[in-house]
């Protein structure tokens, strides 16, 4: 696979996943009437935190993409039907 095709595939996946996350967030806000809250954290990074980030962040990204992928697939089909997205 040439690099340009790989890059197009990655960009398409990121775009569709981002749109799917936006749709889910918009629906959540629509049905709940808004979300309020307060988040505070004291972060003191240490040398081992980089190791945890190296292990946990890719896992979280995979879980997030797998969770959103069905909606992203439906959006891809819809955009192709509307001729807004090509192969």
N, CA, C and O atoms as a Tinker XYZ file with bonds, in Angstrom:
   348  protein
     1  N      0.853000   -1.176000    0.000000    73     2
     2  CA     0.000000    0.000000    0.000000    64     1     3
     3  C      0.899000    1.239000    0.000000    63     2     4     5
     4  O      1.740000    1.392000    0.885000    81     3
     5  N      0.729000    2.103000   -0.967000    73     3     6
     6  CA     1.511000    3.341000   -0.993000    64     5     7
     7  C      1.143000    4.251000    0.182000    63     6     8     9
     8  O      0.052000    4.169000    0.745000    81     7
     9  N      2.085000    5.110000    0.524000    73     7    10
    10  CA     1.879000    5.984000    1.680000    64     9    11
    11  C      0.682000    6.902000    1.497000    63    10    12    13
    12  O     -0.058000    7.140000    2.451000    81    11
    13  N      0.476000    7.419000    0.300000    73    11    14
    14  CA    -0.623000    8.369000    0.089000    64    13    15
    15  C     -1.971000    7.682000    0.305000    63    14    16    17
    16  O     -2.900000    8.289000    0.837000    81    15
    17  N     -2.079000    6.414000   -0.108000    73    15    18
    18  CA    -3.331000    5.674000    0.134000    64    17    19
    19  C     -3.523000    5.423000    1.629000    63    18    20    21
    20  O     -4.631000    5.552000    2.151000    81    19
    21  N     -2.441000    5.067000    2.308000    73    19    22
    22  CA    -2.493000    4.876000    3.757000    64    21    23
    23  C     -2.934000    6.161000    4.448000    63    22    24    25
    24  O     -3.769000    6.134000    5.352000    81    23
    25  N     -2.370000    7.280000    4.020000    73    23    26
    26  CA    -2.711000    8.567000    4.616000    64    25    27
    27  C     -4.182000    8.910000    4.378000    63    26    28    29
    28  O     -4.859000    9.388000    5.288000    81    27
    29  N     -4.677000    8.672000    3.169000    73    27    30
    30  CA    -6.088000    8.927000    2.877000    64    29    31
    31  C     -6.996000    8.057000    3.740000    63    30    32    33
    32  O     -8.034000    8.517000    4.215000    81    31
    33  N     -6.606000    6.809000    3.941000    73    31    34
    34  CA    -7.397000    5.905000    4.779000    64    33    35
    35  C     -7.428000    6.389000    6.220000    63    34    36    37
    36  O     -8.476000    6.368000    6.866000    81    35
    37  N     -6.284000    6.821000    6.720000    73    35    38
    38  CA    -6.216000    7.316000    8.093000    64    37    39
    39  C     -7.041000    8.588000    8.263000    63    38    40    41
    40  O     -7.750000    8.744000    9.257000    81    39
    41  N     -6.948000    9.486000    7.301000    73    39    42
    42  CA    -7.717000   10.727000    7.377000    64    41    43
    43  C     -9.214000   10.457000    7.296000    63    42    44    45
    44  O     -9.998000   11.092000    8.001000    81    43
    45  N     -9.611000    9.527000    6.447000    73    43    46
    46  CA   -11.031000    9.172000    6.340000    64    45    47
    47  C    -11.531000    8.590000    7.663000    63    46    48    49
    48  O    -12.618000    8.940000    8.122000    81    47
    49  N    -10.744000    7.703000    8.277000    73    47    50
    50  CA   -11.132000    7.110000    9.547000    64    49    51
    51  C    -11.245000    8.168000   10.637000    63    50    52    53
    52  O    -12.184000    8.148000   11.433000    81    51
    53  N    -10.295000    9.085000   10.671000    73    51    54
    54  CA   -10.331000   10.144000   11.681000    64    53    55
    55  C    -11.526000   11.070000   11.464000    63    54    56    57
    56  O    -12.191000   11.464000   12.422000    81    55
    57  N    -11.795000   11.413000   10.216000    73    55    58
    58  CA   -12.923000   12.291000    9.909000    64    57    59
    59  C    -14.247000   11.635000   10.283000    63    58    60    61
    60  O    -15.078000   12.249000   10.952000    81    59
    61  N    -14.444000   10.401000    9.857000    73    59    62
    62  CA   -15.706000    9.721000   10.139000    64    61    63
    63  C    -15.881000    9.445000   11.628000    63    62    64    65
    64  O    -16.990000    9.563000   12.150000    81    63
    65  N    -14.807000    9.081000   12.318000    73    63    66
    66  CA   -14.902000    8.855000   13.763000    64    65    67
    67  C    -15.193000   10.159000   14.497000    63    66    68    69
    68  O    -15.961000   10.172000   15.459000    81    67
    69  N    -14.584000   11.255000   14.047000    73    67    70
    70  CA   -14.855000   12.553000   14.663000    64    69    71
    71  C    -16.290000   12.993000   14.470000    63    70    72    73
    72  O    -16.917000   13.515000   15.392000    81    71
    73  N    -16.814000   12.780000   13.261000    73    71    74
    74  CA   -18.215000   13.125000   13.010000    64    73    75
    75  C    -19.126000   12.253000   13.865000    63    74    76    77
    76  O    -20.104000   12.744000   14.430000    81    75
    77  N    -18.812000   10.965000   13.965000    73    75    78
    78  CA   -19.632000   10.055000   14.769000    64    77    79
    79  C    -19.613000   10.459000   16.241000    63    78    80    81
    80  O    -20.649000   10.426000   16.905000    81    79
    81  N    -18.447000   10.837000   16.755000    73    79    82
    82  CA   -18.376000   11.304000   18.144000    64    81    83
    83  C    -19.175000   12.581000   18.333000    63    82    84    85
    84  O    -19.841000   12.754000   19.353000    81    83
    85  N    -19.115000   13.476000   17.357000    73    83    86
    86  CA   -19.900000   14.707000   17.428000    64    85    87
    87  C    -21.391000   14.434000   17.432000    63    86    88    89
    88  O    -22.141000   15.067000   18.175000    81    87
    89  N    -21.827000   13.486000   16.599000    73    87    90
    90  CA   -23.249000   13.118000   16.569000    64    89    91
    91  C    -23.675000   12.530000   17.906000    63    90    92    93
    92  O    -24.736000   12.875000   18.427000    81    91
    93  N    -22.852000   11.642000   18.465000    73    91    94
    94  CA   -23.188000   11.053000   19.762000    64    93    95
    95  C    -23.253000   12.109000   20.858000    63    94    96    97
    96  O    -24.149000   12.072000   21.701000    81    95
    97  N    -22.317000   13.044000   20.854000    73    95    98
    98  CA   -22.324000   14.108000   21.851000    64    97    99
    99  C    -23.534000   15.012000   21.677000    63    98   100   101
   100  O    -24.158000   15.410000   22.660000    81    99
   101  N    -23.873000   15.341000   20.432000    73    99   102
   102  CA   -25.051000   16.180000   20.177000    64   101   103
   103  C    -26.329000   15.486000   20.635000    63   102   104   105
   104  O    -27.202000   16.123000   21.224000    81   103
   105  N    -26.444000   14.185000   20.369000    73   103   106
   106  CA   -27.619000   13.440000   20.825000    64   105   107
   107  C    -27.676000   13.373000   22.345000    63   106   108   109
   108  O    -28.749000   13.491000   22.937000    81   107
   109  N    -26.539000   13.187000   22.967000    73   107   110
   110  CA   -26.484000   13.156000   24.428000    64   109   111
   111  C    -26.935000   14.484000   25.012000    63   110   112   113
   112  O    -27.713000   14.511000   25.965000    81   111
   113  N    -26.454000   15.578000   24.451000    73   111   114
   114  CA   -26.859000   16.898000   24.930000    64   113   115
   115  C    -28.329000   17.173000   24.641000    63   114   116   117
   116  O    -29.008000   17.822000   25.437000    81   115
   117  N    -28.824000   16.684000   23.511000    73   115   118
   118  CA   -30.223000   16.882000   23.160000    64   117   119
   119  C    -31.141000   16.152000   24.135000    63   118   120   121
   120  O    -32.143000   16.709000   24.583000    81   119
   121  N    -30.807000   14.925000   24.459000    73   119   122
   122  CA   -31.681000   14.124000   25.316000    64   121   123
   123  C    -31.534000   14.442000   26.799000    63   122   124   125
   124  O    -32.485000   14.266000   27.561000    81   123
   125  N    -30.373000   14.901000   27.218000    73   123   126
   126  CA   -30.187000   15.211000   28.636000    64   125   127
   127  C    -30.452000   16.674000   28.941000    63   126   128   129
   128  O    -30.569000   17.041000   30.110000    81   127
   129  N    -30.548000   17.513000   27.931000    73   127   130
   130  CA   -30.802000   18.929000   28.161000    64   129   131
   131  C    -29.561000   19.689000   28.579000    63   130   132   133
   132  O    -29.667000   20.828000   29.034000    81   131
   133  N    -28.421000   19.109000   28.441000    73   131   134
   134  CA   -27.168000   19.767000   28.803000    64   133   135
   135  C    -26.449000   18.978000   29.877000    63   134   136   137
   136  O    -27.051000   18.164000   30.578000    81   135
   137  N    -25.200000   19.218000   29.994000    73   135   138
   138  CA   -24.390000   18.521000   30.989000    64   137   139
   139  C    -23.627000   19.562000   31.778000    63   138   140   141
   140  O    -22.976000   20.436000   31.206000    81   139
   141  N    -23.708000   19.466000   33.071000    73   139   142
   142  CA   -22.964000   20.376000   33.932000    64   141   143
   143  C    -22.121000   19.573000   34.903000    63   142   144   145
   144  O    -22.454000   18.438000   35.243000    81   143
   145  N    -21.077000   20.145000   35.327000    73   143   146
   146  CA   -20.221000   19.450000   36.272000    64   145   147
   147  C    -18.926000   20.198000   36.466000    63   146   148   149
   148  O    -18.652000   21.207000   35.815000    81   147
   149  N    -18.151000   19.681000   37.368000    73   147   150
   150  CA   -16.860000   20.295000   37.658000    64   149   151
   151  C    -15.821000   19.197000   37.720000    63   150   152   153
   152  O    -16.019000   18.166000   38.362000    81   151
   153  N    -14.719000   19.431000   37.049000    73   151   154
   154  CA   -13.637000   18.470000   37.039000    64   153   155
   155  C    -12.395000   19.169000   37.561000    63   154   156   157
   156  O    -12.014000   20.236000   37.078000    81   155
   157  N    -11.777000   18.561000   38.541000    73   155   158
   158  CA   -10.517000   19.102000   39.044000    64   157   159
   159  C     -9.565000   17.938000   39.263000    63   158   160   161
   160  O     -9.974000   16.849000   39.667000    81   159
   161  N     -8.315000   18.177000   38.997000    73   159   162
   162  CA    -7.324000   17.124000   39.149000    64   161   163
   163  C     -5.974000   17.746000   39.462000    63   162   164   165
   164  O     -5.612000   18.799000   38.937000    81   163
   165  N     -5.258000   17.078000   40.312000    73   163   166
   166  CA    -3.871000   17.434000   40.595000    64   165   167
   167  C     -3.001000   16.381000   39.931000    63   166   168   169
   168  O     -3.011000   15.214000   40.321000    81   167
   169  N     -2.260000   16.800000   38.940000    73   167   170
   170  CA    -1.429000   15.857000   38.201000    64   169   171
   171  C      0.027000   16.158000   38.506000    63   170   172   173
   172  O      0.528000   17.256000   38.266000    81   171
   173  N      0.678000   15.155000   39.037000    73   171   174
   174  CA     2.109000   15.256000   39.309000    64   173   175
   175  C      2.795000   14.119000   38.564000    63   174   176   177
   176  O      2.973000   13.035000   39.119000    81   175
   177  N      3.181000   14.353000   37.314000    73   175   178
   178  CA     3.757000   13.265000   36.527000    64   177   179
   179  C      5.103000   12.809000   37.077000    63   178   180   181
   180  O      5.929000   13.613000   37.512000    81   179
   181  N      5.294000   11.507000   37.044000    73   179   182
   182  CA     6.571000   10.939000   37.453000    64   181   183
   183  C      7.161000   10.178000   36.266000    63   182   184   185
   184  O      6.583000   10.157000   35.179000    81   183
   185  N      8.289000    9.571000   36.483000    73   183   186
   186  CA     8.964000    8.862000   35.395000    64   185   187
   187  C      8.156000    7.667000   34.904000    63   186   188   189
   188  O      8.192000    7.354000   33.715000    81   187
   189  N      7.434000    6.996000   35.787000    73   187   190
   190  CA     6.661000    5.821000   35.391000    64   189   191
   191  C      5.339000    6.173000   34.712000    63   190   192   193
   192  O      4.722000    5.309000   34.090000    81   191
   193  N      4.898000    7.416000   34.819000    73   191   194
   194  CA     3.644000    7.809000   34.177000    64   193   195
   195  C      3.740000    7.728000   32.656000    63   194   196   197
   196  O      2.739000    7.483000   31.983000    81   195
   197  N      4.917000    7.929000   32.124000    73   195   198
   198  CA     5.100000    7.787000   30.682000    64   197   199
   199  C      4.845000    6.359000   30.230000    63   198   200   201
   200  O      4.288000    6.132000   29.156000    81   199
   201  N      5.251000    5.399000   31.044000    73   199   202
   202  CA     5.004000    3.994000   30.724000    64   201   203
   203  C      3.512000    3.690000   30.738000    63   202   204   205
   204  O      3.012000    3.004000   29.847000    81   203
   205  N      2.797000    4.195000   31.742000    73   203   206
   206  CA     1.351000    3.990000   31.797000    64   205   207
   207  C      0.662000    4.653000   30.611000    63   206   208   209
   208  O     -0.262000    4.087000   30.027000    81   207
   209  N      1.111000    5.843000   30.258000    73   207   210
   210  CA     0.525000    6.531000   29.105000    64   209   211
   211  C      0.792000    5.746000   27.824000    63   210   212   213
   212  O     -0.070000    5.670000   26.949000    81   211
   213  N      1.966000    5.172000   27.717000    73   211   214
   214  CA     2.320000    4.384000   26.537000    64   213   215
   215  C      1.450000    3.141000   26.414000    63   214   216   217
   216  O      1.145000    2.710000   25.302000    81   215
   217  N      1.049000    2.562000   27.532000    73   215   218
   218  CA     0.219000    1.358000   27.515000    64   217   219
   219  C     -1.272000    1.668000   27.450000    63   218   220   221
   220  O     -2.013000    0.989000   26.740000    81   219
   221  N     -1.717000    2.679000   28.180000    73   219   222
   222  CA    -3.150000    2.930000   28.339000    64   221   223
   223  C     -3.727000    3.766000   27.197000    63   222   224   225
   224  O     -4.833000    3.478000   26.740000    81   223
   225  N     -3.029000    4.774000   26.729000    73   223   226
   226  CA    -3.577000    5.643000   25.686000    64   225   227
   227  C     -3.910000    4.898000   24.388000    63   226   228   229
   228  O     -4.985000    5.127000   23.832000    81   227
   229  N     -3.044000    4.023000   23.885000    73   227   230
   230  CA    -3.451000    3.263000   22.688000    64   229   231
   231  C     -4.661000    2.365000   22.944000    63   230   232   233
   232  O     -5.514000    2.211000   22.070000    81   231
   233  N     -4.738000    1.780000   24.120000    73   231   234
   234  CA    -5.887000    0.941000   24.455000    64   233   235
   235  C     -7.171000    1.760000   24.498000    63   234   236   237
   236  O     -8.204000    1.321000   23.991000    81   235
   237  N     -7.116000    2.940000   25.096000    73   235   238
   238  CA    -8.288000    3.812000   25.133000    64   237   239
   239  C     -8.700000    4.252000   23.731000    63   238   240   241
   240  O     -9.890000    4.322000   23.425000    81   239
   241  N     -7.734000    4.544000   22.893000    73   239   242
   242  CA    -8.034000    4.944000   21.518000    64   241   243
   243  C     -8.694000    3.805000   20.748000    63   242   244   245
   244  O     -9.645000    4.031000   20.000000    81   243
   245  N     -8.197000    2.585000   20.924000    73   243   246
   246  CA    -8.795000    1.426000   20.252000    64   245   247
   247  C    -10.221000    1.207000   20.725000    63   246   248   249
   248  O    -11.109000    0.958000   19.909000    81   247
   249  N    -10.456000    1.296000   22.030000    73   247   250
   250  CA   -11.806000    1.121000   22.572000    64   249   251
   251  C    -12.734000    2.211000   22.047000    63   250   252   253
   252  O    -13.877000    1.930000   21.684000    81   251
   253  N    -12.257000    3.440000   22.004000    73   251   254
   254  CA   -13.066000    4.551000   21.505000    64   253   255
   255  C    -13.422000    4.367000   20.030000    63   254   256   257
   256  O    -14.576000    4.551000   19.642000    81   255
   257  N    -12.447000    4.009000   19.218000    73   255   258
   258  CA   -12.698000    3.828000   17.785000    64   257   259
   259  C    -13.615000    2.632000   17.545000    63   258   260   261
   260  O    -14.499000    2.699000   16.691000    81   259
   261  N    -13.421000    1.538000   18.284000    73   259   262
   262  CA   -14.304000    0.385000   18.122000    64   261   263
   263  C    -15.728000    0.702000   18.559000    63   262   264   265
   264  O    -16.683000    0.198000   17.969000    81   263
   265  N    -15.877000    1.519000   19.571000    73   263   266
   266  CA   -17.211000    1.891000   20.025000    64   265   267
   267  C    -17.944000    2.780000   19.044000    63   266   268   269
   268  O    -19.168000    2.710000   18.932000    81   267
   269  N    -17.213000    3.608000   18.339000    73   267   270
   270  CA   -17.819000    4.571000   17.420000    64   269   271
   271  C    -17.881000    4.030000   15.988000    63   270   272   273
   272  O    -18.586000    4.592000   15.150000    81   271
   273  N    -17.162000    2.958000   15.701000    73   271   274
   274  CA   -17.056000    2.489000   14.320000    64   273   275
   275  C    -18.383000    2.095000   13.670000    63   274   276   277
   276  O    -18.524000    2.333000   12.471000    81   275
   277  N    -19.362000    1.515000   14.359000    73   275   278
   278  CA   -20.629000    1.240000   13.658000    64   277   279
   279  C    -21.313000    2.509000   13.148000    63   278   280   281
   280  O    -21.809000    2.538000   12.021000    81   279
   281  N    -21.339000    3.548000   13.964000    73   279   282
   282  CA   -21.935000    4.809000   13.526000    64   281   283
   283  C    -21.097000    5.447000   12.420000    63   282   284   285
   284  O    -21.648000    6.017000   11.478000    81   283
   285  N    -19.788000    5.357000   12.525000    73   283   286
   286  CA   -18.918000    5.901000   11.484000    64   285   287
   287  C    -19.137000    5.166000   10.161000    63   286   288   289
   288  O    -19.083000    5.778000    9.095000    81   287
   289  N    -19.382000    3.863000   10.227000    73   287   290
   290  CA   -19.653000    3.089000    9.015000    64   289   291
   291  C    -20.958000    3.538000    8.366000    63   290   292   293
   292  O    -21.024000    3.700000    7.148000    81   291
   293  N    -21.989000    3.740000    9.174000    73   291   294
   294  CA   -23.271000    4.218000    8.651000    64   293   295
   295  C    -23.098000    5.601000    8.028000    63   294   296   297
   296  O    -23.658000    5.875000    6.966000    81   295
   297  N    -22.334000    6.468000    8.673000    73   295   298
   298  CA   -22.075000    7.796000    8.115000    64   297   299
   299  C    -21.317000    7.708000    6.794000    63   298   300   301
   300  O    -21.591000    8.470000    5.867000    81   299
   301  N    -20.362000    6.780000    6.707000    73   299   302
   302  CA   -19.616000    6.610000    5.467000    64   301   303
   303  C    -20.554000    6.185000    4.337000    63   302   304   305
   304  O    -20.475000    6.714000    3.228000    81   303
   305  N    -21.442000    5.227000    4.621000    73   303   306
   306  CA   -22.398000    4.797000    3.599000    64   305   307
   307  C    -23.311000    5.943000    3.176000    63   306   308   309
   308  O    -23.599000    6.111000    1.991000    81   307
   309  N    -23.763000    6.726000    4.146000    73   307   310
   310  CA   -24.633000    7.862000    3.840000    64   309   311
   311  C    -23.908000    8.904000    2.995000    63   310   312   313
   312  O    -24.463000    9.411000    2.021000    81   311
   313  N    -22.672000    9.224000    3.364000    73   311   314
   314  CA   -21.898000   10.215000    2.610000    64   313   315
   315  C    -21.575000    9.728000    1.200000    63   314   316   317
   316  O    -21.546000   10.524000    0.262000    81   315
   317  N    -21.333000    8.431000    1.045000    73   315   318
   318  CA   -21.085000    7.890000   -0.301000    64   317   319
   319  C    -22.342000    7.960000   -1.153000    63   318   320   321
   320  O    -22.275000    8.269000   -2.343000    81   319
   321  N    -23.489000    7.672000   -0.544000    73   319   322
   322  CA   -24.744000    7.736000   -1.288000    64   321   323
   323  C    -25.057000    9.158000   -1.728000    63   322   324   325
   324  O    -25.607000    9.378000   -2.807000    81   323
   325  N    -24.701000   10.123000   -0.884000    73   323   326
   326  CA   -24.925000   11.527000   -1.221000    64   325   327
   327  C    -23.815000   12.088000   -2.106000    63   326   328   329
   328  O    -23.827000   13.269000   -2.453000    81   327
   329  N    -22.857000   11.236000   -2.468000    73   327   330
   330  CA   -21.721000   11.612000   -3.328000    64   329   331
   331  C    -20.845000   12.692000   -2.681000    63   330   332   333
   332  O    -20.251000   13.513000   -3.379000    81   331
   333  N    -20.768000   12.687000   -1.349000    73   331   334
   334  CA   -19.900000   13.626000   -0.642000    64   333   335
   335  C    -18.574000   12.983000   -0.257000    63   334   336   337
   336  O    -17.649000   13.664000    0.185000    81   335
   337  N    -18.487000   11.663000   -0.428000    73   335   338
   338  CA   -17.274000   10.936000   -0.082000    64   337   339
   339  C    -17.006000    9.932000   -1.192000    63   338   340   341
   340  O    -17.911000    9.214000   -1.617000    81   339
   341  N    -15.777000    9.880000   -1.657000    73   339   342
   342  CA   -15.426000    8.928000   -2.716000    64   341   343
   343  C    -14.486000    7.876000   -2.155000    63   342   344   345
   344  O    -13.985000    7.997000   -1.037000    81   343
   345  N    -14.255000    6.835000   -2.960000    73   343   346
   346  CA   -13.331000    5.776000   -2.542000    64   345   347
   347  C    -11.963000    6.268000   -2.649000    63   346   348
   348  O    -11.019000    5.538000   -2.346000    81   347
